[in-house]
């Protein structure tokens, strides 16, 4: 019911009251959890998590296995239908319930087929249904006036199967995010985990560009199929992020490609950073990683969290912005609105000067066709500034535990 209620991005009083009525017999702590998710959208991963939980329950709690759960799937569907019907005659007449109906259909498919399709397939890929597969990052970029059309995905190849899932997005170049939108989004997402808040900001960035046309989508999809040598199925940015986070945590694998300019890959066998400056290669068993337990100070309300990776005398530092104060000060909102788009630009690599603190950008005059094979270390006291979701996955894949950004800030 929560998934369907938030499908259109807002929740009415009648919807909230109906859900609370259905939950009146829950324990107190669960009703409190529910109230929090009725106040604010549950987060970018919630729909994925619910569909995968339902698929697990449907396959584990068979009708003969647990008394009292015999008709829970029918009850759940009936309650969801009641929620849709209570949306009102006006919205039903003018087709305002299509997203809710689509979500209900997706959830039913997850239960009835123990779904392995797009978002449901993501769960299977991340949790071991294709554990024998080797994940590989694939990327393709096309320029179009003032924006970049980019497809990013992961290809899974194993014995008897080969498939790929990913996103197709337009990236607006040299255009800041709306500071009022960013401030509002941060205010409504304080209850979420830090990495999910950044994924929401990433989604907002991708919405700032012109939507892809059918012809552009066809071109991106065709090139992705050629690059991975198999079918390519589109998913949302949040779904791909969910898959990448799960692979980093469970499979110790992460890879990042912004266009074809740079690559950070950490898997079971090796870690490779293939770009000049900052090229880095080492076998995994010789990699030592740690997170600096103090944040490098930035604008008010914002610091830069460091992940330091050492091997064979070489050091690679990854830095990512982190919010340190709630509510978020306007200076931090302005920094994120200005620099997050550039951090996602495949032609730009930000470098953090730890002694400044200053950030400098290396703007590439043209798209590289492959990562640089040459070794060029970063200058002392500098770190590669990467989008926060990349930082979290790199830390997770290396098994590094990190602190809350609001706990301690360097003076």
C-alpha positions in Angstrom: 0.0 0.0 0.0 2.9 2.4 0.7 4.4 1.7 -2.7 1.2 2.5 -4.5 0.3 5.5 -2.3 3.6 7.2 -3.1 3.6 6.1 -6.8 2.8 9.6 -8.1 5.2 11.3 -5.6 2.5 12.6 -3.2 0.2 11.2 -0.6 -3.3 12.4 0.3 -4.9 12.5 3.7 -7.5 9.8 2.7 -4.7 7.4 1.6 -2.8 7.9 4.8 -5.9 7.3 7.0 -6.7 4.1 5.1 -3.2 2.7 5.5 -3.2 3.6 9.2 -6.5 1.9 9.6 -5.1 -1.3 8.1 -2.1 -1.1 10.3 -3.9 -0.5 13.6 -3.1 -4.0 14.9 0.6 -3.7 14.3 3.0 -3.3 17.3 3.8 0.3 18.4 7.3 0.4 16.9 6.0 -0.7 13.5 3.2 1.9 13.5 5.9 4.5 14.3 7.9 3.3 11.4 4.8 3.5 9.2 4.0 7.1 10.3 7.5 8.2 9.2 7.0 6.8 5.7 3.6 8.5 5.5 5.2 11.8 6.3 7.9 11.6 3.7 8.5 9.4 0.6 10.1 6.2 1.7 13.2 6.6 -0.5 14.5 5.6 -4.0 15.1 1.9 -3.1 11.8 1.2 -1.3 9.9 0.0 -4.4 12.7 -2.4 -5.2 12.9 -3.7 -1.7 9.2 -4.3 -1.4 8.9 -6.2 -4.7 11.8 -8.4 -3.8 10.5 -9.0 -0.3 7.1 -10.0 -1.7 8.8 -12.4 -4.2 10.8 -13.9 -1.3 7.7 -14.3 0.9 5.7 -15.8 -2.0 8.4 -18.4 -2.6 9.1 -19.1 1.1 5.6 -18.9 2.8 3.6 -21.4 0.7 0.0 -22.0 1.5 0.8 -25.2 3.3 3.7 -23.9 5.3 2.2 -21.2 7.5 -1.3 -21.1 8.9 -2.6 -17.5 8.8 -0.6 -16.6 5.7 -2.9 -18.7 3.5 -4.5 -15.7 1.8 -2.1 -12.9 2.5 -1.4 -12.3 -1.2 -5.1 -12.0 -2.0 -5.6 -9.7 1.0 -2.7 -7.5 0.0 -4.0 -7.1 -3.5 -7.5 -6.3 -2.3 -6.2 -3.6 0.1 -4.1 -2.1 -2.7 -7.1 -2.1 -5.0 -9.2 -0.3 -2.3 -6.4 2.3 -2.0 -6.5 2.9 -5.7 -10.3 3.2 -5.7 -10.2 5.7 -2.9 -8.1 8.0 -5.0 -11.3 9.6 -6.2 -13.5 9.7 -9.3 -11.8 12.7 -10.9 -8.4 11.0 -11.1 -9.9 7.8 -12.3 -11.8 9.6 -15.1 -8.7 11.5 -16.3 -6.2 8.6 -16.1 -4.4 9.9 -13.1 -3.8 6.4 -11.6 -1.7 4.8 -14.3 1.5 4.7 -12.2 -0.4 3.2 -9.2 -1.8 0.5 -11.4 1.5 -0.2 -13.0 3.2 -0.6 -9.6 0.4 -2.9 -8.5 0.9 -5.0 -11.6 4.7 -5.1 -11.0 4.2 -6.2 -7.4 1.8 -8.9 -8.4 4.2 -10.2 -11.0 6.9 -10.3 -8.3 4.7 -12.5 -6.1 3.1 -14.7 -8.7 6.2 -15.4 -10.9 8.9 -14.9 -8.2 9.8 -12.2 -10.7 13.0 -12.0 -12.6 12.3 -9.0 -14.8 14.0 -5.6 -14.7 13.7 -4.4 -11.0 12.9 -8.0 -9.9 15.8 -9.3 -12.0 18.1 -6.9 -10.2 17.4 -8.6 -6.9 18.1 -12.0 -8.4 21.4 -10.7 -9.9 22.5 -9.0 -6.7 21.5 -11.9 -4.4 23.0 -14.9 -6.2 20.6 -16.2 -8.8 23.5 -15.5 -11.2 26.3 -15.8 -8.8 28.4 -17.6 -11.4 28.2 -14.6 -13.7 30.9 -12.1 -14.2 29.6 -8.5 -13.9 31.1 -6.0 -16.4 30.5 -2.3 -16.6 29.4 -1.0 -20.1 29.0 2.6 -21.1 28.2 4.6 -24.2 28.0 8.4 -24.7 26.7 10.6 -27.5 26.9 14.5 -27.6 23.9 16.5 -28.5 24.2 20.3 -28.5 24.4 21.3 -24.8 23.9 17.9 -23.2 25.3 14.4 -23.2 23.2 11.4 -23.9 24.6 8.5 -21.9 23.8 4.8 -21.3 25.3 3.0 -18.3 24.8 -0.6 -17.4 26.1 -3.9 -16.1 26.5 -7.0 -18.2 26.3 -10.4 -16.6 27.8 -13.3 -18.5 27.7 -16.8 -17.3 27.3 -20.4 -18.6 24.1 -20.5 -20.6 23.1 -16.9 -20.2 24.2 -13.4 -21.0 22.1 -10.3 -20.1 22.5 -6.6 -19.3 20.5 -4.0 -17.5 21.1 -0.3 -17.2 19.9 3.3 -17.6 19.7 5.7 -20.5 20.0 9.3 -19.3 20.6 12.8 -20.7 23.2 14.9 -18.8 22.8 18.7 -19.0 26.2 20.3 -19.3 27.2 23.6 -17.6 23.9 23.9 -15.9 23.4 24.1 -12.1 20.6 22.4 -10.2 17.8 24.6 -8.9 18.8 25.5 -5.3 15.2 25.7 -4.1 14.5 22.2 -5.4 17.7 20.8 -3.8 16.9 22.4 -0.5 13.4 21.0 -0.5 14.6 17.5 -1.5 17.2 17.5 1.3 14.6 18.7 3.8 12.2 15.9 2.9 14.9 13.2 3.0 16.5 13.7 6.4 15.1 10.3 7.6 16.9 8.4 4.8 20.3 6.8 4.8 23.0 9.1 3.4 23.7 7.2 0.2 19.9 7.2 -0.6 19.7 10.9 -0.2 22.5 11.3 -2.7 20.8 9.0 -5.1 17.7 11.2 -4.9 19.9 14.2 -5.8 21.4 12.2 -8.7 17.9 11.5 -10.0 17.1 15.2 -9.7 20.2 16.0 -11.8 19.1 13.6 -14.5 15.7 15.2 -14.6 17.2 18.6 -15.3 18.1 17.7 -18.9 15.8 17.5 -21.9 14.1 14.1 -22.0 15.6 11.7 -24.5 13.7 11.3 -27.8 12.6 7.9 -29.1 15.4 8.2 -31.7 18.0 8.9 -29.1 16.9 6.0 -26.9 17.0 3.7 -29.9 20.5 4.8 -30.8 21.8 4.4 -27.2 20.1 1.0 -26.9 21.5 -0.2 -30.2 25.1 0.7 -29.3 24.7 -0.8 -25.8 23.6 -4.1 -27.4 26.6 -4.0 -29.7 29.0 -3.3 -26.8 27.7 -6.1 -24.5 26.8 -8.6 -27.2 23.4 -9.3 -25.7 20.0 -7.8 -25.1 19.9 -4.6 -23.0 17.0 -3.9 -20.7 16.4 -0.4 -19.3 15.9 0.3 -15.6 15.7 3.4 -13.5 18.7 5.2 -12.0 17.5 4.2 -8.5 17.2 0.5 -9.6 20.7 0.5 -11.1 22.0 2.1 -7.9 20.3 -0.5 -5.8 22.0 -3.3 -7.9 25.4 -1.6 -7.7 25.1 -1.2 -3.9 24.1 -4.8 -3.5 27.0 -6.0 -5.6 29.4 -3.9 -3.7 28.2 -5.2 -0.3 27.6 -8.9 -1.2 30.0 -9.6 -4.0 32.8 -7.1 -3.2 32.4 -5.7 -6.7 32.2 -2.2 -7.9 33.0 -0.3 -11.1 32.4 3.2 -12.3 32.7 4.6 -15.8 31.7 8.2 -16.6 31.3 7.9 -20.3 34.6 6.4 -21.5 36.9 8.8 -19.7 37.6 7.1 -16.4 37.2 3.8 -14.7 37.3 2.6 -11.1 37.0 -1.1 -10.8 37.2 -3.2 -7.6 36.4 -6.9 -7.8 37.4 -10.1 -6.0 40.8 -10.3 -7.7 42.1 -6.8 -8.3 41.6 -3.1 -8.0 42.2 -0.8 -11.0 42.1 2.9 -11.4 42.8 3.5 -15.1 43.1 7.2 -15.8 45.9 9.8 -15.8 46.3 11.4 -13.3 45.8 8.8 -10.6 46.3 5.5 -12.3 46.3 2.7 -9.8 46.6 -1.1 -10.0 47.0 -3.7 -7.3 46.0 -7.3 -6.5 43.1 -7.2 -4.0 45.1 -9.2 -1.3 47.6 -6.4 -1.2 45.2 -3.5 -0.9 44.8 -1.7 2.4 42.0 0.7 2.7 40.9 3.0 5.4 38.5 5.9 5.8 39.9 9.1 7.4 38.0 9.5 10.6 37.8 13.3 10.2 36.1 15.2 7.4 38.1 17.7 5.4 36.1 21.0 6.0 34.3 22.6 3.2 31.5 25.2 3.0 29.3 25.5 6.1 27.4 22.3 6.6 29.5 20.3 4.1 32.7 18.3 4.5 34.6 15.9 2.3 34.9 12.3 3.4 38.2 10.5 2.4 38.8 6.9 1.4 42.5 6.1 1.3 43.6 3.0 -0.6 47.2 1.8 -0.4 49.1 -0.9 -2.2 52.7 -1.5 -3.1 53.8 1.9 -2.1 51.1 3.7 -4.1 48.2 5.6 -2.6 44.8 6.5 -4.2 42.5 8.8 -2.3 38.8 9.1 -3.1 36.8 12.0 -1.7 33.1 12.7 -1.7 31.0 15.5 -0.2 29.1 14.8 3.0 26.4 16.8 4.8 27.5 17.6 8.4 24.5 19.7 9.7 20.7 19.4 9.6 19.0 21.4 8.4 21.4 21.8 5.5 22.8 25.4 5.4 22.3 27.4 2.2 26.1 27.4 1.5 26.1 23.6 1.3 22.9 23.6 -0.9 24.6 26.1 -3.2 27.8 24.0 -3.5 25.8 20.8 -4.3 23.6 22.6 -6.8 26.7 24.1 -8.5 29.2 21.2 -8.5 27.2 17.9 -8.4 26.3 18.2 -12.2 30.0 18.8 -13.1 31.0 15.8 -11.0 28.7 13.6 -13.1 30.0 15.1 -16.4 32.0 12.5 -18.4 34.3 15.3 -19.6 35.2 16.6 -16.2 37.3 15.1 -13.3 37.3 17.1 -10.0 40.3 16.9 -7.8 40.2 17.9 -4.1 43.1 19.9 -2.6 43.2 18.7 1.0 45.3 21.7 2.1 43.0 24.3 0.6 40.4 23.1 0.8 40.1 23.9 -2.9 38.7 21.8 -5.7 40.1 21.9 -9.2 38.6 20.5 -12.4 40.4 18.8 -15.2 38.3 19.4 -18.2 39.1 17.0 -21.1 39.0 18.6 -24.6 37.6 15.4 -26.2 36.2 12.0 -25.1 38.9 9.4 -24.5 38.4 6.2 -26.4 39.9 4.1 -23.6 41.5 4.5 -20.1 45.0 5.8 -20.1 47.7 3.0 -19.8 50.3 5.4 -18.4 50.9 5.9 -14.7 50.7 9.4 -13.4 50.2 9.8 -9.7 48.1 12.5 -8.1 50.0 15.4 -6.5 50.6 15.0 -2.8 47.6 16.2 -0.7 45.1 15.7 -3.4 42.2 13.3 -3.9 39.9 12.4 -6.7 36.5 14.0 -6.0 33.8 11.4 -7.0 30.0 11.4 -6.7 29.0 10.1 -3.3 27.3 7.0 -4.5 30.6 6.0 -6.1 32.4 6.6 -2.8 30.0 4.5 -0.8 30.2 1.5 -3.2 34.0 1.6 -3.2 34.1 1.6 0.6 31.5 -1.2 0.7 33.3 -3.4 -1.8 36.5 -3.1 0.2 34.7 -3.9 3.4 35.4 -0.5 5.0 33.1 0.8 7.7 32.6 4.5 7.8 31.2 6.9 10.3 28.2 9.3 10.1 29.1 12.5 8.5 27.5 14.4 11.3 29.6 12.9 14.0 32.9 14.6 13.7 34.3 17.4 11.5 37.9 18.5 11.3 38.5 22.0 12.5 
